[in-house]
Amino acid sequence: MAVLRRWLLRDPAEVALVWLDEDLAAGCASRIDASAVVYDAADLDWTFTRRWNRRHLRRSLSRAVAAADLVLASSAALPARMPASRQTPVVLPNACDPGHFTPHGPTVPRPVEPGRPLIGYSGSIDIRAFDGELVAAVARNRPDWTFLLIGPSTRAGRKPLAGLTNVLLTGPIPYPDLPATLRVCDVAMIPYRLGGLVDYVHPKKCYEYLALGKPVVATPLPALTGMTGVVRLAAGADDFSAAIASTLTETTGPERVAHRRAVATANSWSVRGEQLHRLLAGLVR
């Protein structure tokens, strides 16, 4: 903080905006003379720490929210889990880059024989959000399907999947190569845990899947319940299996792909940038 104050004092120009995206930085807001303070709640930081530290981080969250003239939330399910504030949080959800995730482009070799359904997932394979028990149960229900899990994994995340020959883990794949891997999948899934510390999330992978034109099956996260017209939501192994099976029987024509792309394009980072610009323009004059 001392270094920051010295830097600011060298330039007497007014600080127009302080942007907080780290709860522990809340103290900066009261010590910098700014026209406005924005708090960007991308996650609930206290849910990422051990129990003994949660009270401290929750107190920092309350300070950050109280100091803000504008509170942003990355998920529609997030405001209800945040402390009360003088400003109603504005939901600015996660988004995607539809120019990167396109239906047509390079593909990796398909890791299964022709005609065998391939169900894809991209993201961390852990125990925090990823529901390994659910995926394992679905994989046992449908040994005729193959599940391609793309991303880093933890030992605890891999444990429920041990011994399942129809579950393939690729490990981390560079972001530029991710579309080529997902393009070979027939269905994309978001098997996240429900009722836990992170079910407030709005996974940006949902829009990335849709930008690729892929049908999506997800657990009914609160932030996704408004997307039932374009995403199949199902909880429990039997229902999740049935949702994937129904999706596999659908004909994926150009109209469906175009509709999914349209949803993704309406939720691009460019659109989010325009929305944010309007919010800031009304805040700092």
C-alpha positions as CSV (number, residue, x, y, z in Angstrom):
1,M,0.0,0.0,0.0
2,A,2.9,2.4,0.8
3,V,4.4,1.9,-2.7
4,L,1.0,2.4,-4.3
5,R,0.4,5.7,-2.3
6,R,3.8,7.0,-3.3
7,W,3.1,6.2,-7.0
8,L,-0.2,8.0,-6.8
9,L,1.2,11.0,-5.1
10,R,3.7,11.5,-8.0
11,D,0.7,12.1,-10.2
12,P,-1.7,14.6,-8.7
13,A,-4.4,13.8,-11.2
14,E,-7.6,12.5,-9.7
15,V,-8.0,8.7,-9.5
16,A,-11.2,8.1,-11.4
17,L,-11.8,4.5,-10.5
18,V,-10.6,1.8,-8.0
19,W,-11.4,-1.7,-9.1
20,L,-11.4,-4.4,-6.5
21,D,-11.4,-8.1,-7.4
22,E,-9.6,-9.3,-4.4
23,D,-11.4,-9.3,-1.0
24,L,-8.2,-8.7,1.0
25,A,-7.6,-5.5,-1.0
26,A,-10.8,-3.9,0.4
27,G,-8.6,-1.6,2.6
28,C,-7.3,0.1,-0.5
29,A,-10.7,1.6,-1.2
30,S,-10.7,3.8,1.9
31,R,-7.1,4.9,1.5
32,I,-7.2,6.1,-2.1
33,D,-9.2,9.2,-3.1
34,A,-11.2,7.9,-6.0
35,S,-14.3,9.1,-7.7
36,A,-15.8,5.6,-7.6
37,V,-15.1,2.0,-6.4
38,V,-16.1,-1.1,-8.3
39,Y,-16.1,-4.5,-6.6
40,D,-16.0,-7.4,-9.1
41,A,-17.3,-10.7,-7.5
42,A,-16.1,-13.4,-9.8
43,D,-16.1,-16.0,-7.0
44,L,-16.6,-16.2,-3.3
45,D,-13.0,-16.2,-2.2
46,W,-13.8,-17.6,1.3
47,T,-15.0,-20.8,-0.3
48,F,-11.5,-21.5,-1.6
49,T,-9.8,-21.5,1.8
50,R,-9.7,-23.7,4.8
51,R,-12.3,-23.4,7.5
52,W,-10.1,-21.6,10.0
53,N,-9.6,-18.7,7.4
54,R,-13.1,-18.4,6.2
55,R,-14.3,-15.9,8.8
56,H,-11.4,-13.6,7.9
57,L,-12.2,-13.7,4.2
58,R,-15.9,-13.3,4.7
59,R,-15.2,-10.2,6.8
60,S,-13.0,-8.8,4.0
61,L,-15.8,-9.6,1.5
62,S,-18.2,-7.5,3.6
63,R,-15.8,-4.6,3.6
64,A,-15.3,-4.7,-0.1
65,V,-19.0,-4.8,-0.8
66,A,-19.6,-1.9,1.6
67,A,-17.0,0.2,0.0
68,A,-18.2,-0.2,-3.6
69,D,-20.3,2.2,-5.6
70,L,-20.9,-0.6,-8.1
71,V,-21.0,-4.4,-7.3
72,L,-20.6,-6.8,-10.2
73,A,-21.5,-10.5,-10.0
74,S,-20.3,-13.1,-12.4
75,S,-23.4,-15.3,-11.9
76,A,-27.1,-14.7,-11.3
77,A,-26.9,-17.1,-8.4
78,L,-24.1,-15.1,-6.7
79,P,-25.9,-12.1,-5.2
80,A,-28.0,-14.2,-2.9
81,R,-24.8,-15.6,-1.4
82,M,-23.2,-12.2,-0.9
83,P,-23.5,-9.9,2.1
84,A,-26.1,-7.1,2.0
85,S,-24.8,-3.8,0.5
86,R,-26.0,-0.3,-0.3
87,Q,-25.8,-1.2,-4.0
88,T,-27.8,-4.0,-5.6
89,P,-25.3,-6.2,-7.4
90,V,-25.4,-6.1,-11.1
91,V,-25.1,-9.5,-12.8
92,L,-22.5,-9.5,-15.5
93,P,-22.1,-13.2,-16.2
94,N,-19.1,-15.1,-17.6
95,A,-19.0,-15.2,-21.3
96,C,-17.0,-16.8,-24.2
97,D,-15.0,-16.1,-27.3
98,P,-17.2,-17.4,-30.2
99,G,-14.5,-16.5,-32.7
100,H,-12.2,-19.1,-31.0
101,F,-14.8,-21.7,-30.4
102,T,-16.3,-22.3,-33.9
103,P,-18.0,-25.4,-35.2
104,H,-15.7,-25.8,-38.1
105,G,-11.9,-26.1,-37.9
106,P,-9.2,-28.6,-37.1
107,T,-10.0,-31.7,-35.1
108,V,-7.8,-34.2,-33.2
109,P,-8.1,-37.9,-34.1
110,R,-11.3,-39.2,-32.6
111,P,-10.2,-41.5,-29.7
112,V,-13.1,-44.0,-30.3
113,E,-14.3,-46.1,-33.2
114,P,-16.9,-44.6,-35.5
115,G,-20.4,-44.7,-34.2
116,R,-19.5,-44.9,-30.6
117,P,-20.8,-41.8,-28.7
118,L,-18.2,-39.5,-27.2
119,I,-19.2,-37.3,-24.3
120,G,-16.8,-34.4,-23.6
121,Y,-16.0,-32.3,-20.6
122,S,-13.4,-29.5,-20.3
123,G,-12.2,-28.2,-17.0
124,S,-10.7,-29.3,-13.7
125,I,-11.3,-32.9,-12.6
126,D,-11.3,-32.3,-8.8
127,I,-13.7,-32.6,-5.9
128,R,-14.6,-29.0,-5.6
129,A,-17.0,-28.5,-8.5
130,F,-16.6,-31.6,-10.7
131,D,-18.8,-34.5,-9.6
132,G,-16.7,-37.5,-10.2
133,E,-19.1,-39.8,-8.5
134,L,-21.9,-38.7,-11.0
135,V,-19.6,-39.2,-14.0
136,A,-18.5,-42.6,-12.7
137,A,-22.1,-43.8,-12.2
138,V,-23.2,-42.6,-15.7
139,A,-20.1,-44.3,-17.2
140,R,-21.1,-47.6,-15.4
141,N,-24.7,-47.2,-16.6
142,R,-23.5,-46.8,-20.2
143,P,-20.4,-48.8,-21.0
144,D,-21.2,-48.2,-24.7
145,W,-20.3,-44.5,-24.3
146,T,-16.9,-43.0,-23.9
147,F,-16.3,-40.0,-21.7
148,L,-13.5,-37.7,-22.7
149,L,-12.3,-35.5,-19.7
150,I,-10.1,-32.6,-20.8
151,G,-8.1,-30.8,-18.2
152,P,-5.9,-31.0,-15.1
153,S,-6.9,-33.5,-12.4
154,T,-6.2,-34.1,-8.8
155,R,-5.8,-37.5,-7.2
156,A,-9.1,-37.1,-5.3
157,G,-10.8,-36.1,-8.5
158,R,-9.6,-39.1,-10.4
159,K,-10.4,-41.6,-7.6
160,P,-14.1,-42.2,-8.4
161,L,-13.1,-42.9,-12.1
162,A,-10.5,-45.5,-11.4
163,G,-10.9,-48.7,-13.4
164,L,-13.4,-47.3,-15.8
165,T,-12.1,-48.1,-19.3
166,N,-14.7,-45.9,-21.0
167,V,-13.4,-42.8,-19.2
168,L,-10.4,-41.1,-20.8
169,L,-8.4,-38.3,-19.2
170,T,-6.3,-36.2,-21.5
171,G,-4.7,-34.0,-18.9
172,P,-4.3,-30.2,-19.6
173,I,-4.7,-29.1,-23.1
174,P,-3.5,-25.6,-24.3
175,Y,-6.4,-23.1,-24.8
176,P,-5.6,-22.7,-28.5
177,D,-6.0,-26.5,-29.0
178,L,-9.2,-26.9,-26.9
179,P,-11.7,-26.4,-29.7
180,A,-10.1,-29.1,-31.9
181,T,-10.5,-31.6,-29.1
182,L,-14.1,-30.7,-28.3
183,R,-15.2,-30.7,-31.9
184,V,-14.9,-34.5,-32.0
185,C,-17.3,-34.9,-29.1
186,D,-21.0,-35.7,-29.7
187,V,-22.3,-34.1,-26.5
188,A,-20.6,-31.8,-24.1
189,M,-21.4,-32.0,-20.4
190,I,-21.1,-29.9,-17.2
191,P,-21.3,-32.5,-14.3
192,Y,-21.0,-30.1,-11.4
193,R,-21.9,-30.8,-7.8
194,L,-25.1,-29.3,-6.4
195,G,-25.7,-27.8,-3.0
196,G,-22.0,-27.3,-2.3
197,L,-19.8,-24.2,-1.9
198,V,-19.5,-23.5,-5.6
199,D,-23.0,-24.1,-7.0
200,Y,-23.3,-20.3,-7.5
201,V,-20.9,-20.5,-10.5
202,H,-21.9,-19.7,-14.0
203,P,-19.4,-21.9,-16.0
204,K,-18.2,-20.2,-19.1
205,K,-17.6,-23.6,-20.6
206,C,-21.4,-23.7,-21.2
207,Y,-21.1,-20.8,-23.7
208,E,-17.9,-22.3,-25.2
209,Y,-19.7,-25.6,-25.9
210,L,-22.7,-23.8,-27.4
211,A,-20.3,-21.7,-29.6
212,L,-19.0,-24.9,-31.0
213,G,-22.6,-25.9,-31.8
214,K,-22.5,-28.8,-29.3
215,P,-25.6,-30.0,-27.4
216,V,-25.0,-29.5,-23.7
217,V,-26.2,-31.6,-20.7
218,A,-25.6,-30.1,-17.3
219,T,-26.6,-30.5,-13.7
220,P,-29.2,-27.9,-12.7
221,L,-26.9,-25.2,-11.3
222,P,-28.9,-22.2,-10.2
223,A,-27.2,-20.0,-12.7
224,L,-28.2,-22.4,-15.6
225,T,-31.9,-22.8,-14.8
226,G,-32.8,-20.0,-17.1
227,M,-31.1,-21.8,-20.1
228,T,-33.4,-24.8,-20.3
229,G,-34.4,-23.9,-23.8
230,V,-30.9,-24.6,-25.1
231,V,-29.3,-26.7,-22.3
232,R,-30.6,-30.0,-20.9
233,L,-30.5,-30.0,-17.1
234,A,-30.5,-33.3,-15.1
235,A,-29.6,-34.3,-11.6
236,G,-28.7,-37.8,-10.5
237,A,-27.0,-40.6,-12.6
238,D,-30.2,-42.0,-14.1
239,D,-31.6,-38.7,-15.2
240,F,-28.2,-37.5,-16.4
241,S,-27.8,-40.7,-18.4
242,A,-31.3,-40.3,-19.9
243,A,-30.6,-36.7,-20.8
244,I,-27.5,-37.6,-22.7
245,A,-29.3,-40.5,-24.4
246,S,-32.1,-38.2,-25.5
247,T,-29.6,-35.7,-26.8
248,L,-27.7,-38.4,-28.8
249,T,-30.9,-39.4,-30.6
250,E,-31.6,-35.8,-31.8
251,T,-30.8,-34.7,-35.2
252,T,-28.2,-31.9,-35.1
253,G,-29.0,-29.9,-38.2
254,P,-27.7,-26.4,-39.1
255,E,-30.6,-24.7,-37.5
256,R,-29.8,-26.2,-34.1
257,V,-26.1,-25.3,-34.4
258,A,-27.0,-21.8,-35.5
259,H,-29.3,-21.3,-32.5
260,R,-26.6,-22.5,-30.1
261,R,-24.1,-20.2,-31.8
262,A,-26.5,-17.3,-31.5
263,V,-26.9,-17.8,-27.8
264,A,-23.1,-18.0,-27.4
265,T,-22.6,-14.9,-29.5
266,A,-25.1,-12.9,-27.4
267,N,-22.9,-13.9,-24.5
268,S,-19.5,-13.0,-25.9
269,W,-16.7,-11.2,-24.1
270,S,-17.3,-8.3,-26.6
271,V,-20.9,-8.0,-25.5
272,R,-19.9,-8.1,-21.9
273,G,-17.3,-5.4,-22.5
274,E,-20.0,-3.1,-24.0
275,Q,-22.3,-3.8,-21.0
276,L,-19.5,-2.9,-18.6
277,H,-18.6,0.2,-20.6
278,R,-22.2,1.5,-20.2
279,L,-22.1,0.7,-16.4
280,L,-18.8,2.6,-15.9
281,A,-19.9,5.5,-18.1
282,G,-22.9,6.0,-15.7
283,L,-20.6,5.7,-12.7
284,V,-17.7,8.0,-13.6
285,R,-18.5,11.3,-15.3
